[in-house]
């Protein structure tokens, strides 16, 4: 098997609201926009996100983002945290270091989708950039 791309599909009440959040705060761009879904992508290694409008008459029971966390491993998490805070993004869990060496923060989009940003701190700490 050769995987050439991947996507996460999230069923939400308002795809446009999630799209606005992800394009404004996390650098995604809209690739395909339809009345019932929006596909978002980036030019880096991030997975594509498909935001599908929840339709109780068509969707299987229980379909939705409940319990889902979309996680992105990034670099420069401290600066991203400051930027997101300055932009007024809803930060559900502020930046903190877990005991196993991972810096993490969680955002919540307007549909309740939890977006987690993480950066691994190697033994000896995060090194400042070389001048």
Secondary structure, DSSP 8 states (H G I E B T S, - for coil): ------EEEEEES-HHHHHHHHHHHH--EEEEE-SSEEEEE-SSS--EEEEEE--TTTS-TT-SSTT-EEEEE-S-HHHHHHHHHHHT--EEEEEEE-TTSEEEEEEE-TT--EEEEEEE--TT-------
